[in-house]
Amino acid sequence: MPLWEEYEEQIKSEVADIKNVGGRPAGTITGGTWADKDKPYIPKGATGIGVRLIVQLLQEWEVSS
């Protein structure tokens, strides 16, 4: 799950280091991540971070093999 600054308020907990659920605005979609506006490295909308991570892993694995 993302632990970026943007999610800090959503994962605060009084009884644990972090909450496992980001609350109503997110839930499991927080893990998928949605960008409200374009960023230099992520277009607006669904970010596909999990997909990008796997592609990067496979590309680096292929180079190192």
N, CA, C and O atoms as a Tinker XYZ file with bonds, in Angstrom:
   260  protein
     1  N      0.836000   -1.177000    0.000000    73     2
     2  CA     0.000000    0.000000    0.000000    64     1     3
     3  C      0.880000    1.239000    0.000000    63     2     4     5
     4  O      1.954000    1.241000    0.602000    81     3
     5  N      0.445000    2.260000   -0.652000    73     3     6
     6  CA     1.250000    3.473000   -0.685000    64     5     7
     7  C      1.332000    4.119000    0.690000    63     6     8     9
     8  O      0.338000    4.193000    1.413000    81     7
     9  N      2.491000    4.573000    1.034000    73     7    10
    10  CA     2.672000    5.283000    2.301000    64     9    11
    11  C      3.175000    6.696000    2.030000    63    10    12    13
    12  O      3.921000    7.261000    2.830000    81    11
    13  N      2.764000    7.261000    0.902000    73    11    14
    14  CA     3.182000    8.606000    0.553000    64    13    15
    15  C      2.488000    9.624000    1.439000    63    14    16    17
    16  O      1.469000    9.334000    2.065000    81    15
    17  N      3.044000   10.793000    1.480000    73    15    18
    18  CA     2.536000   11.885000    2.307000    64    17    19
    19  C      1.056000   12.168000    2.063000    63    18    20    21
    20  O      0.330000   12.513000    2.995000    81    19
    21  N      0.603000   12.025000    0.818000    73    19    22
    22  CA    -0.794000   12.297000    0.481000    64    21    23
    23  C     -1.777000   11.428000    1.262000    63    22    24    25
    24  O     -2.934000   11.812000    1.436000    81    23
    25  N     -1.335000   10.270000    1.732000    73    23    26
    26  CA    -2.213000    9.321000    2.429000    64    25    27
    27  C     -2.042000    9.359000    3.946000    63    26    28    29
    28  O     -2.689000    8.595000    4.661000    81    27
    29  N     -1.180000   10.238000    4.439000    73    27    30
    30  CA    -0.851000   10.272000    5.864000    64    29    31
    31  C     -2.090000   10.403000    6.750000    63    30    32    33
    32  O     -2.243000    9.657000    7.718000    81    31
    33  N     -2.968000   11.342000    6.425000    73    31    34
    34  CA    -4.175000   11.549000    7.236000    64    33    35
    35  C     -5.111000   10.344000    7.192000    63    34    36    37
    36  O     -5.750000   10.023000    8.193000    81    35
    37  N     -5.197000    9.680000    6.055000    73    35    38
    38  CA    -6.125000    8.561000    5.892000    64    37    39
    39  C     -5.695000    7.330000    6.679000    63    38    40    41
    40  O     -6.543000    6.518000    7.047000    81    39
    41  N     -4.400000    7.168000    6.949000    73    39    42
    42  CA    -3.939000    5.939000    7.594000    64    41    43
    43  C     -3.522000    6.136000    9.057000    63    42    44    45
    44  O     -2.972000    5.224000    9.674000    81    43
    45  N     -3.785000    7.329000    9.612000    73    43    46
    46  CA    -3.491000    7.555000   11.029000    64    45    47
    47  C     -4.388000    6.646000   11.871000    63    46    48    49
    48  O     -5.546000    6.397000   11.533000    81    47
    49  N     -3.819000    6.155000   12.979000    73    47    50
    50  CA    -4.570000    5.283000   13.871000    64    49    51
    51  C     -4.244000    5.623000   15.317000    63    50    52    53
    52  O     -3.118000    6.002000   15.638000    81    51
    53  N     -5.242000    5.483000   16.188000    73    51    54
    54  CA    -5.021000    5.700000   17.612000    64    53    55
    55  C     -4.474000    4.460000   18.300000    63    54    56    57
    56  O     -3.950000    4.553000   19.410000    81    55
    57  N     -4.587000    3.292000   17.656000    73    55    58
    58  CA    -4.179000    2.048000   18.308000    64    57    59
    59  C     -3.096000    1.276000   17.553000    63    58    60    61
    60  O     -2.584000    0.280000   18.064000    81    59
    61  N     -2.750000    1.711000   16.373000    73    59    62
    62  CA    -1.743000    0.991000   15.580000    64    61    63
    63  C     -0.806000    2.001000   14.913000    63    62    64    65
    64  O     -1.078000    3.201000   14.893000    81    63
    65  N      0.283000    1.500000   14.379000    73    63    66
    66  CA     1.207000    2.378000   13.650000    64    65    67
    67  C      0.499000    3.022000   12.468000    63    66    68    69
    68  O      0.616000    4.225000   12.237000    81    67
    69  N     -0.240000    2.203000   11.720000    73    67    70
    70  CA    -1.030000    2.697000   10.589000    64    69    71
    71  C     -2.318000    1.887000   10.499000    63    70    72    73
    72  O     -2.371000    0.731000   10.919000    81    71
    73  N     -3.364000    2.517000    9.940000    73    71    74
    74  CA    -4.606000    1.788000    9.687000    64    73    75
    75  C     -4.451000    1.000000    8.397000    63    74    76    77
    76  O     -3.715000    1.399000    7.494000    81    75
    77  N     -5.141000   -0.104000    8.324000    73    75    78
    78  CA    -5.089000   -0.956000    7.138000    64    77    79
    79  C     -6.020000   -0.462000    6.043000    63    78    80    81
    80  O     -5.902000   -0.888000    4.894000    81    79
    81  N     -6.952000    0.439000    6.383000    73    79    82
    82  CA    -7.931000    0.934000    5.424000    64    81    83
    83  C     -7.866000    2.454000    5.408000    63    82    84    85
    84  O     -7.803000    3.093000    6.458000    81    83
    85  N     -7.882000    3.024000    4.216000    73    83    86
    86  CA    -7.785000    4.472000    4.077000    64    85    87
    87  C     -9.079000    5.215000    4.295000    63    86    88    89
    88  O     -9.087000    6.445000    4.246000    81    87
    89  N    -10.163000    4.527000    4.532000    73    87    90
    90  CA   -11.433000    5.194000    4.768000    64    89    91
    91  C    -12.292000    5.302000    3.526000    63    90    92    93
    92  O    -11.956000    4.756000    2.475000    81    91
    93  N    -13.400000    6.008000    3.655000    73    91    94
    94  CA   -14.401000    6.102000    2.591000    64    93    95
    95  C    -13.856000    6.643000    1.262000    63    94    96    97
    96  O    -14.239000    6.121000    0.215000    81    95
    97  N    -12.988000    7.653000    1.247000    73    95    98
    98  CA   -12.551000    8.150000   -0.051000    64    97    99
    99  C    -11.617000    7.211000   -0.797000    63    98   100   101
   100  O    -11.248000    7.482000   -1.940000    81    99
   101  N    -11.232000    6.115000   -0.166000    73    99   102
   102  CA   -10.236000    5.293000   -0.834000    64   101   103
   103  C    -10.507000    3.804000   -0.715000    63   102   104   105
   104  O    -10.887000    3.164000   -1.696000    81   103
   105  N    -10.320000    3.248000    0.464000    73   103   106
   106  CA   -10.405000    1.804000    0.609000    64   105   107
   107  C     -9.329000    1.142000   -0.224000    63   106   108   109
   108  O     -8.188000    1.602000   -0.228000    81   107
   109  N     -9.658000    0.082000   -0.924000    73   107   110
   110  CA    -8.644000   -0.622000   -1.705000    64   109   111
   111  C     -8.163000    0.170000   -2.911000    63   110   112   113
   112  O     -7.083000   -0.109000   -3.433000    81   111
   113  N     -8.935000    1.150000   -3.367000    73   111   114
   114  CA    -8.509000    1.925000   -4.524000    64   113   115
   115  C     -7.291000    2.778000   -4.195000    63   114   116   117
   116  O     -6.561000    3.180000   -5.101000    81   115
   117  N     -7.057000    3.062000   -2.917000    73   115   118
   118  CA    -5.855000    3.798000   -2.532000    64   117   119
   119  C     -4.626000    3.046000   -3.011000    63   118   120   121
   120  O     -3.654000    3.653000   -3.459000    81   119
   121  N     -4.670000    1.744000   -2.919000    73   119   122
   122  CA    -3.555000    0.940000   -3.398000    64   121   123
   123  C     -3.361000    1.066000   -4.896000    63   122   124   125
   124  O     -2.231000    1.027000   -5.384000    81   123
   125  N     -4.453000    1.216000   -5.629000    73   123   126
   126  CA    -4.365000    1.385000   -7.067000    64   125   127
   127  C     -3.985000    2.799000   -7.456000    63   126   128   129
   128  O     -3.318000    3.033000   -8.464000    81   127
   129  N     -4.394000    3.665000   -6.694000    73   127   130
   130  CA    -4.055000    5.099000   -6.782000    64   129   131
   131  C     -4.718000    5.799000   -7.968000    63   130   132   133
   132  O     -4.684000    5.318000   -9.100000    81   131
   133  N     -5.300000    6.910000   -7.679000    73   131   134
   134  CA    -5.966000    7.747000   -8.664000    64   133   135
   135  C     -5.385000    9.152000   -8.584000    63   134   136   137
   136  O     -5.341000    9.735000   -7.501000    81   135
   137  N     -4.942000    9.702000   -9.697000    73   135   138
   138  CA    -4.387000   11.048000   -9.731000    64   137   139
   139  C     -5.451000   12.028000  -10.216000    63   138   140   141
   140  O     -6.031000   11.838000  -11.286000    81   139
   141  N     -5.708000   13.072000   -9.436000    73   139   142
   142  CA    -6.717000   14.068000   -9.811000    64   141   143
   143  C     -6.237000   15.022000  -10.890000    63   142   144   145
   144  O     -7.049000   15.645000  -11.573000    81   143
   145  N     -4.914000   15.144000  -11.051000    73   143   146
   146  CA    -4.376000   16.029000  -12.086000    64   145   147
   147  C     -3.093000   15.425000  -12.656000    63   146   148   149
   148  O     -2.465000   14.566000  -12.036000    81   147
   149  N     -2.721000   15.886000  -13.837000    73   147   150
   150  CA    -1.493000   15.402000  -14.474000    64   149   151
   151  C     -0.273000   15.769000  -13.648000    63   150   152   153
   152  O     -0.201000   16.848000  -13.059000    81   151
   153  N      0.676000   14.858000  -13.615000    73   151   154
   154  CA     1.979000   15.105000  -13.010000    64   153   155
   155  C      3.016000   14.746000  -14.070000    63   154   156   157
   156  O      2.694000   14.039000  -15.025000    81   155
   157  N      4.245000   15.214000  -13.925000    73   155   158
   158  CA     5.244000   14.935000  -14.958000    64   157   159
   159  C      5.437000   13.439000  -15.242000    63   158   160   161
   160  O      5.764000   13.062000  -16.367000    81   159
   161  N      5.240000   12.604000  -14.252000    73   159   162
   162  CA     5.495000   11.177000  -14.398000    64   161   163
   163  C      4.236000   10.316000  -14.363000    63   162   164   165
   164  O      4.311000    9.109000  -14.588000    81   163
   165  N      3.078000   10.920000  -14.084000    73   163   166
   166  CA     1.820000   10.169000  -13.996000    64   165   167
   167  C      0.708000   10.993000  -14.647000    63   166   168   169
   168  O      0.504000   12.145000  -14.264000    81   167
   169  N     -0.010000   10.436000  -15.613000    73   167   170
   170  CA    -1.127000   11.177000  -16.210000    64   169   171
   171  C     -2.339000   11.188000  -15.278000    63   170   172   173
   172  O     -2.436000   10.354000  -14.378000    81   171
   173  N     -3.250000   12.115000  -15.486000    73   171   174
   174  CA    -4.483000   12.192000  -14.715000    64   173   175
   175  C     -5.277000   10.894000  -14.875000    63   174   176   177
   176  O     -5.329000   10.321000  -15.963000    81   175
   177  N     -5.891000   10.439000  -13.790000    73   175   178
   178  CA    -6.709000    9.232000  -13.821000    64   177   179
   179  C     -6.027000    8.087000  -13.107000    63   178   180   181
   180  O     -5.183000    8.305000  -12.238000    81   179
   181  N     -6.384000    6.875000  -13.467000    73   179   182
   182  CA    -5.789000    5.691000  -12.850000    64   181   183
   183  C     -4.299000    5.645000  -13.195000    63   182   184   185
   184  O     -3.922000    5.771000  -14.360000    81   183
   185  N     -3.468000    5.467000  -12.187000    73   183   186
   186  CA    -2.029000    5.570000  -12.401000    64   185   187
   187  C     -1.379000    4.276000  -12.853000    63   186   188   189
   188  O     -0.314000    4.307000  -13.470000    81   187
   189  N     -1.988000    3.149000  -12.561000    73   187   190
   190  CA    -1.392000    1.872000  -12.962000    64   189   191
   191  C     -0.062000    1.604000  -12.271000    63   190   192   193
   192  O      0.813000    0.951000  -12.839000    81   191
   193  N      0.093000    2.102000  -11.056000    73   191   194
   194  CA     1.375000    1.964000  -10.360000    64   193   195
   195  C      1.780000    0.503000  -10.233000    63   194   196   197
   196  O      2.952000    0.179000  -10.426000    81   195
   197  N      0.861000   -0.375000   -9.920000    73   195   198
   198  CA     1.206000   -1.792000   -9.810000    64   197   199
   199  C      1.715000   -2.362000  -11.124000    63   198   200   201
   200  O      2.666000   -3.143000  -11.146000    81   199
   201  N      1.079000   -1.968000  -12.215000    73   199   202
   202  CA     1.490000   -2.435000  -13.541000    64   201   203
   203  C      2.863000   -1.873000  -13.882000    63   202   204   205
   204  O      3.735000   -2.600000  -14.357000    81   203
   205  N      3.055000   -0.573000  -13.638000    73   203   206
   206  CA     4.357000    0.045000  -13.926000    64   205   207
   207  C      5.463000   -0.606000  -13.107000    63   206   208   209
   208  O      6.572000   -0.796000  -13.606000    81   207
   209  N      5.172000   -0.949000  -11.859000    73   207   210
   210  CA     6.154000   -1.604000  -11.000000    64   209   211
   211  C      6.567000   -2.962000  -11.558000    63   210   212   213
   212  O      7.755000   -3.279000  -11.617000    81   211
   213  N      5.591000   -3.757000  -11.965000    73   211   214
   214  CA     5.892000   -5.085000  -12.516000    64   213   215
   215  C      6.678000   -4.970000  -13.817000    63   214   216   217
   216  O      7.629000   -5.721000  -14.033000    81   215
   217  N      6.291000   -4.037000  -14.686000    73   215   218
   218  CA     7.015000   -3.846000  -15.944000    64   217   219
   219  C      8.460000   -3.444000  -15.666000    63   218   220   221
   220  O      9.382000   -3.980000  -16.280000    81   219
   221  N      8.662000   -2.508000  -14.749000    73   219   222
   222  CA    10.024000   -2.078000  -14.401000    64   221   223
   223  C     10.834000   -3.248000  -13.834000    63   222   224   225
   224  O     11.993000   -3.439000  -14.203000    81   223
   225  N     10.232000   -4.020000  -12.949000    73   223   226
   226  CA    10.904000   -5.183000  -12.370000    64   225   227
   227  C     11.342000   -6.151000  -13.459000    63   226   228   229
   228  O     12.482000   -6.615000  -13.461000    81   227
   229  N     10.436000   -6.457000  -14.386000    73   227   230
   230  CA    10.763000   -7.393000  -15.456000    64   229   231
   231  C     11.850000   -6.844000  -16.382000    63   230   232   233
   232  O     12.726000   -7.588000  -16.823000    81   231
   233  N     11.793000   -5.548000  -16.674000    73   231   234
   234  CA    12.819000   -4.947000  -17.524000    64   233   235
   235  C     14.187000   -5.004000  -16.859000    63   234   236   237
   236  O     15.177000   -5.332000  -17.514000    81   235
   237  N     14.258000   -4.692000  -15.583000    73   235   238
   238  CA    15.525000   -4.726000  -14.867000    64   237   239
   239  C     16.022000   -6.153000  -14.692000    63   238   240   241
   240  O     17.225000   -6.410000  -14.731000    81   239
   241  N     15.094000   -7.073000  -14.501000    73   239   242
   242  CA    15.455000   -8.479000  -14.334000    64   241   243
   243  C     16.046000   -9.015000  -15.644000    63   242   244   245
   244  O     17.031000   -9.754000  -15.637000    81   243
   245  N     15.432000   -8.634000  -16.759000    73   243   246
   246  CA    15.903000   -9.060000  -18.065000    64   245   247
   247  C     17.309000   -8.533000  -18.331000    63   246   248   249
   248  O     18.145000   -9.268000  -18.855000    81   247
   249  N     17.587000   -7.292000  -17.988000    73   247   250
   250  CA    18.900000   -6.675000  -18.206000    64   249   251
   251  C     19.966000   -7.351000  -17.348000    63   250   252   253
   252  O     21.089000   -7.559000  -17.806000    81   251
   253  N     19.624000   -7.692000  -16.112000    73   251   254
   254  CA    20.608000   -8.275000  -15.200000    64   253   255
   255  C     20.829000   -9.773000  -15.438000    63   254   256   257
   256  O     21.775000  -10.345000  -14.896000    81   255
   257  N     19.985000  -10.409000  -16.229000    73   255   258
   258  CA    20.119000  -11.855000  -16.468000    64   257   259
   259  C     21.202000  -12.187000  -17.448000    63   258   260
   260  O     21.428000  -13.360000  -17.745000    81   259
